[in-house]
Amino acid sequence: MRSLFSEGLKVAKTFDVSTPADSLVVYSITNQPTKENRDLAFAYVAEHPGKMMIDHTPCGAKLVEMGFNSADSGLSADDVVLIWKEASKRMIEQAKGNVTAFVKNADKESVFLSLELPCILNNPKIPTINGEEKHRFAKQFEM
């Protein structure tokens, strides 16, 4: 019998994470006092048909269905983050066009700064974040 972690990782590595050009929305809430960035991202997606977050891909939807968006998934927080990071990395590697990012006060340990932004910067098919040239956008996070 496979563990929940193994099943989640298999989903993260194999399920569809594709998004149409210019549709990807990301957010950062790691070590934040509120979930404001997440709330803003969900509201933005709700108001802009065609925009989508990882949760809206077949991969993300399956991970949510499996309970990986809840603190009571039965796995450690680190294991849950590893699963989502795998899916997010694949999603950004496949993305193209502008990425919309709700990342105000993103923490250096966040998934956005530790994984997503470097993947965006390495993806030649993503020229901009929030309509700004991606390398210029990234400078705000340099220490």
Disulfide bonds with the S-S distance in Angstrom:
none
